[in-house]
Amino acid sequence: MDFTWPEESERVYKQILTATQSWPAPEGARPFTREQWRQCAELGLLGLSVPTQYGGQGYGFRTAARAVEAFGEGCQDLGLVFSATAHLFACTMPVVEYGNPELRERVLPKLCRGEWVGANAVTEEDAGSDAMAGKARAIRDGDGYRISGTKSFVSNGPAADVFIVYAHTEPKFGHLGLSAFVVERGVEGLTVGESFDTLAFESCPTSAVTLEDCWVPAECRLGAEGQGSEVFHASMRWERSCLFAAYLGQMTRLIDRCVRHARQRKQFGKRIGANQAVSHRIAEMRTQLEAARLLLYRACWRLERGEPATMDIAMAKLAVSEAAVQTALSAVRLFAGQGVRTDVGIEREFRNAVPSTIFSGTSEMQLERIARELGL
């Protein structure tokens, strides 16, 4: 096996890391600004995996993930990182892979240039992790559909210009009756709720979105009627691999900070890094990071080979998210009093790590997928 990075992947990694290291840390619960969004677009972060003909960079899974890893390592504002990558993998890529030619030409350049902010509207309050169990309906009406329903936890919702909305066209068929639609913000009957506070990603505005008899033309449907489940799972391939590379970057940055702290901080007359309780903890953090990194990039490699990589994606998502939480918690403990001070920033890293075990399928769901692949 060759573990050497392609020249293009390393060039992109270094470029993005260098650029984002100068970006400021978030200040309180402020949503990202359009100027920050423009900066993301200028670096190509909003179109990493979008074909060049639509204004994207045209990268495959490995290079896109490597770029996102650099983004998560260089940028301390993980809320902005999450907003940009959710925009790309959960909103833009479904249009790339399932939109008709006219829809792609109209929508994708705006999403890549940062003129539009994209959001994924799939989760519903009563459905939770069972994304296919939502109650939103899309009823055929002439040459379009009328969509009704309420979506919760719509990341980027308050700032979004366009939404990928999942609704049942044939509820009796279960997940085979789900369809996906591109819905622009100005459509009559669409209401975006107020942004609500969350534990993490403070700069990523999140809200509910309500649709009341919203009419959208049939050309805005992604794929065939009833293909929504496939659209959703295809986007999850990108999200569970490439988006989670951001946490590899976060862990790298956090471990480097812990190493510096352990070298400089003295207690009882010696550096705390001289204590095995500290040095071994950091060694374990690095080992978990490298194991998670190998799993994630193996999944990306298999995806690029056209393999389903179902177990690989599940193992990578599980390993990265659990390692991110454990790494951030260990950092809080190593920094002790400073670790819980909001002005130091370590506690923010922990809060941003916690959702990784929940969104894009909980850790328990990934374990179920792995078990199924093993024939259990």
C-alpha positions in Angstrom: 0.0 0.0 0.0 1.2 3.5 -0.8 0.6 6.1 1.9 2.1 9.0 -0.1 -0.2 11.9 -0.7 -0.8 12.9 -4.3 0.9 16.2 -5.1 -2.4 18.0 -5.7 -3.8 16.8 -2.3 -0.8 18.1 -0.4 -0.8 21.4 -2.3 -4.4 22.0 -1.5 -3.9 21.0 2.2 -1.0 23.4 2.6 -2.8 26.2 0.8 -6.0 25.9 2.9 -4.1 25.4 6.2 -1.9 28.5 5.7 -4.9 30.7 4.7 -7.2 29.6 7.5 -4.7 29.8 10.3 -5.0 33.6 10.2 -8.8 33.5 10.6 -9.9 34.7 14.0 -11.5 32.5 16.6 -15.2 32.8 17.1 -16.5 35.5 19.5 -19.5 34.4 21.4 -22.7 33.1 19.7 -22.5 35.1 16.5 -23.5 33.5 13.2 -21.0 33.6 10.4 -21.0 36.7 8.2 -21.3 36.9 4.4 -17.7 38.2 4.4 -16.6 34.9 6.0 -18.7 33.0 3.5 -17.0 34.9 0.7 -13.6 33.9 2.1 -14.6 30.3 2.1 -15.7 30.6 -1.5 -12.5 32.2 -2.6 -10.5 29.3 -1.1 -12.7 26.9 -3.1 -14.1 25.4 0.1 -17.7 25.7 -1.1 -17.1 23.7 -4.2 -14.4 21.2 -3.4 -16.1 18.2 -4.9 -18.2 20.0 -7.5 -17.2 19.5 -11.2 -15.2 22.4 -12.6 -17.9 23.1 -15.3 -20.1 24.4 -12.5 -17.5 26.5 -10.8 -16.2 23.8 -8.4 -12.7 22.3 -7.9 -13.6 18.8 -9.2 -11.8 16.9 -6.4 -12.6 13.3 -5.5 -13.2 12.0 -2.0 -9.6 11.8 -0.9 -8.5 15.3 -1.9 -11.8 16.9 -0.8 -11.3 15.2 2.7 -7.7 16.3 2.8 -8.8 19.9 2.1 -11.5 19.7 4.8 -8.9 18.3 7.3 -6.8 21.4 6.6 -9.8 23.6 7.1 -10.6 22.0 10.5 -7.0 22.3 11.6 -6.4 25.9 10.5 -9.7 27.5 11.4 -10.6 27.6 15.1 -14.2 28.4 14.2 -15.5 24.9 13.8 -19.0 26.3 13.5 -18.0 28.0 10.2 -16.2 24.8 9.1 -19.4 22.8 9.8 -21.6 25.4 8.0 -19.4 25.3 4.9 -19.0 21.6 4.7 -22.7 20.9 5.4 -23.6 23.3 2.6 -21.3 21.4 0.3 -21.9 17.8 1.1 -25.5 17.8 2.2 -26.9 20.4 -0.1 -24.7 21.0 -3.1 -23.6 17.4 -3.8 -27.2 16.1 -4.1 -27.7 18.6 -6.9 -24.5 17.5 -8.5 -25.4 13.9 -8.5 -29.2 14.0 -9.0 -30.2 17.3 -10.4 -31.2 17.7 -14.0 -28.9 19.7 -16.3 -30.9 22.9 -16.2 -31.1 22.8 -12.4 -27.3 22.2 -12.1 -26.5 25.1 -14.4 -28.8 27.5 -12.5 -28.0 26.4 -8.9 -24.5 25.1 -8.6 -22.4 28.1 -9.7 -24.2 30.3 -7.1 -23.5 27.7 -4.4 -19.8 27.4 -5.3 -19.3 31.2 -5.6 -20.9 31.8 -2.2 -23.7 33.8 -3.6 -26.1 31.3 -2.0 -26.0 29.5 1.3 -27.4 25.9 1.2 -29.2 23.9 3.9 -30.4 20.4 4.2 -33.9 20.0 5.6 -34.4 16.3 6.4 -34.7 16.0 10.2 -38.1 16.2 11.9 -38.8 16.6 15.6 -40.6 13.3 16.0 -38.5 11.3 13.6 -35.0 12.1 15.0 -32.4 9.7 13.7 -35.0 7.8 11.6 -34.7 10.2 8.7 -37.1 8.2 6.6 -39.9 8.4 9.1 -40.7 12.1 8.6 -44.3 13.3 8.0 -43.6 16.0 5.4 -45.7 15.5 2.3 -45.2 16.4 -1.4 -48.5 16.1 -3.4 -48.4 16.3 -7.1 -50.1 19.4 -8.5 -50.0 20.0 -12.2 -46.4 20.3 -13.4 -45.1 20.6 -9.8 -45.6 19.6 -6.2 -47.1 21.2 -3.1 -45.0 20.5 0.0 -46.1 20.7 3.6 -44.3 19.9 6.8 -41.9 21.1 9.4 -38.2 20.4 9.6 -36.2 20.8 12.7 -32.4 21.3 13.3 -31.8 22.8 9.8 -28.2 23.8 9.9 -27.6 27.1 8.1 -31.4 27.5 8.0 -31.6 31.2 9.1 -29.0 32.2 6.5 -29.9 29.8 3.7 -31.0 30.8 0.2 -31.9 27.3 -0.9 -32.9 24.1 0.9 -32.8 20.4 0.0 -36.2 19.3 1.3 -37.2 15.7 1.8 -40.9 14.8 1.7 -43.0 11.7 1.1 -44.7 11.6 -2.3 -46.1 8.1 -1.5 -46.1 7.6 2.3 -47.5 4.0 2.1 -44.2 3.0 0.4 -42.1 4.0 3.4 -38.5 5.0 2.4 -39.3 4.1 -1.2 -41.9 6.9 -1.2 -39.5 9.6 -0.2 -38.5 12.3 -2.7 -36.1 15.2 -2.5 -36.6 18.7 -3.8 -34.6 21.9 -4.3 -36.6 24.7 -2.6 -35.6 28.3 -2.8 -36.1 30.6 0.1 -38.5 33.0 -1.6 -41.2 30.4 -2.4 -44.6 31.3 -1.0 -45.5 29.3 2.1 -41.9 28.7 3.3 -41.1 30.1 6.8 -37.7 30.0 8.5 -37.9 30.0 12.2 -35.7 32.0 14.6 -32.2 30.6 15.2 -32.0 28.7 18.4 -29.1 28.2 20.8 -27.2 24.9 20.7 -24.4 23.3 22.7 -21.9 23.7 19.8 -21.2 25.3 16.4 -22.2 28.7 17.7 -21.4 30.4 14.4 -23.6 28.0 12.5 -27.2 29.3 12.6 -29.8 26.6 13.1 -33.6 26.7 13.1 -36.8 25.0 12.1 -38.2 25.4 8.6 -41.9 25.2 8.0 -43.5 24.6 4.6 -47.2 25.2 4.1 -48.5 24.2 0.7 -45.3 25.4 -1.0 -45.5 24.8 -4.7 -42.3 23.8 -6.5 -41.9 22.8 -10.1 -41.2 19.2 -11.0 -37.8 20.2 -12.4 -36.7 21.0 -8.9 -37.1 17.3 -7.8 -33.8 15.5 -7.4 -33.8 12.2 -9.2 -37.0 10.3 -9.8 -40.0 10.4 -7.6 -39.4 8.0 -4.7 -35.6 8.3 -5.0 -35.2 10.6 -2.0 -33.8 7.8 0.2 -31.1 7.2 -2.4 -30.3 10.9 -2.6 -30.0 11.2 1.1 -27.8 8.2 1.5 -25.6 9.3 -1.3 -25.0 12.6 0.4 -24.2 10.8 3.6 -21.3 9.1 1.8 -19.8 12.5 1.4 -20.7 13.8 4.8 -19.6 10.8 6.9 -16.3 10.7 5.1 -15.2 14.2 3.9 -17.0 16.3 6.4 -15.7 14.3 9.4 -12.1 15.0 8.1 -12.7 18.4 9.8 -12.5 16.6 13.1 -9.1 15.1 12.2 -7.9 18.7 11.7 -9.5 19.8 15.0 -7.8 16.9 16.9 -4.4 17.7 15.3 -4.7 21.3 16.4 -5.8 20.3 19.9 -3.1 17.7 20.4 -0.4 20.1 19.2 -1.7 22.6 21.8 -1.7 20.0 24.5 1.9 19.1 23.7 3.0 22.7 24.0 1.2 23.1 27.3 2.7 19.9 28.7 6.2 21.2 27.8 5.7 24.6 29.3 3.4 24.1 32.3 5.2 23.3 35.6 3.7 21.8 38.7 5.6 20.7 41.8 8.8 21.8 40.3 8.7 20.0 37.0 7.1 20.1 33.6 3.7 18.3 33.7 4.7 16.5 30.5 7.4 14.6 32.6 4.5 12.9 34.4 3.4 9.6 32.8 -0.2 10.4 33.6 0.1 13.4 31.2 2.5 12.0 28.6 0.7 8.7 28.2 -2.7 10.5 27.9 -1.3 12.6 25.0 0.3 9.5 23.4 -3.1 7.8 23.5 -4.7 10.9 22.0 -2.3 10.8 19.1 -2.8 7.1 18.6 -6.6 7.5 18.4 -6.2 10.3 15.9 -3.9 8.3 13.6 -6.2 5.2 13.8 -9.2 7.3 12.9 -7.3 9.1 10.1 -6.4 5.8 8.5 -10.0 4.5 8.6 -11.3 7.7 7.1 -8.9 7.8 4.2 -9.3 4.1 3.5 -13.1 4.8 3.2 -12.4 7.7 0.8 -10.0 5.5 -1.2 -12.6 2.8 -1.6 -15.3 5.3 -2.5 -13.1 6.6 -5.3 -12.7 3.0 -6.6 -16.5 2.9 -6.9 -17.0 0.5 -4.0 -20.0 0.8 -1.6 -17.6 1.0 1.4 -20.6 0.8 3.7 -18.6 -0.8 6.6 -15.6 1.4 6.0 -17.7 4.6 6.1 -19.4 3.5 9.3 -16.2 2.5 11.0 -14.5 5.8 10.0 -17.4 7.9 11.2 -17.6 6.0 14.5 -13.8 6.2 15.1 -13.4 9.8 14.2 -16.4 11.0 16.3 -15.5 9.0 19.4 -11.9 10.0 19.2 -12.8 13.7 18.8 -14.9 13.6 22.0 -12.3 11.7 23.9 -9.5 14.0 22.7 -11.3 17.1 23.6 -12.3 15.8 27.0 -8.6 14.8 27.6 -7.6 18.3 26.6 -10.0 19.8 29.2 -8.5 17.6 31.9 -4.9 18.4 30.9 -5.6 22.1 31.0 -7.5 21.7 34.3 -8.7 25.1 35.4 -7.8 26.7 32.1 -9.7 23.9 30.4 -13.1 25.1 31.7 -12.5 28.8 31.1 -14.5 30.1 28.1 -11.8 32.7 27.3 -9.1 30.0 26.7 -11.1 28.0 24.1 -10.5 24.4 25.2 -14.0 24.0 26.5 -15.4 25.2 23.2 -13.4 22.5 21.4 -15.1 19.9 23.7 -18.6 21.3 23.0 -17.9 21.2 19.3 -16.8 17.6 19.4 -19.8 16.3 21.3 -22.3 16.6 18.3 -20.0 14.4 16.1 -21.4 11.4 17.8 -25.0 12.4 17.0 -25.4 14.1 13.6 -25.0 12.1 10.3 -26.1 9.0 12.2 -25.3 8.4 15.9 -22.5 6.2 17.0 -25.0 3.5 17.9 -26.3 3.6 14.3 -22.8 3.2 13.0 -22.3 0.1 15.2 -25.6 -1.3 13.9 -24.3 -0.8 10.3 -21.1 -2.5 11.1 -22.9 -5.4 12.8 -25.2 -5.9 9.7 -22.2 -5.9 7.4 -20.7 -8.6 9.5 -23.9 -10.7 9.1 -25.1 -10.2 12.7 
